[in-house]
Amino acid sequence: MPNHSTVSFGYRDIAGARHRVLVRPSASGAWQVLDITVVETLRGDGEGREAAEAIARDYAEQHDHPEAVTGRRAAEQRAAA
């Protein structure tokens, strides 16, 4: 029986980036489907974990939308508008 946290599928998007789609149980017991793509692969000398973490931090900051809300708060904001 497969480990449900590692069941994966894959595809390439229109730009050619490879994505992995994972299925895993959440902490609450619900099921989650995650779409994962590689942002960057470090291959040079001296590019270790610290460099990878800096890139990950920059990537997350660039793609964060502070005005975005989800779930109940979004519905409340639409109702108030």
Secondary structure, 3 states (H helix, E strand, C coil): CCCCCCEEEEEECCCCCEEEEEEEECCCCCEEEEEEECCCCCCCCCCCHHHHHHHHHHHHHHHCCCCCCCHHHHHHHHHHC
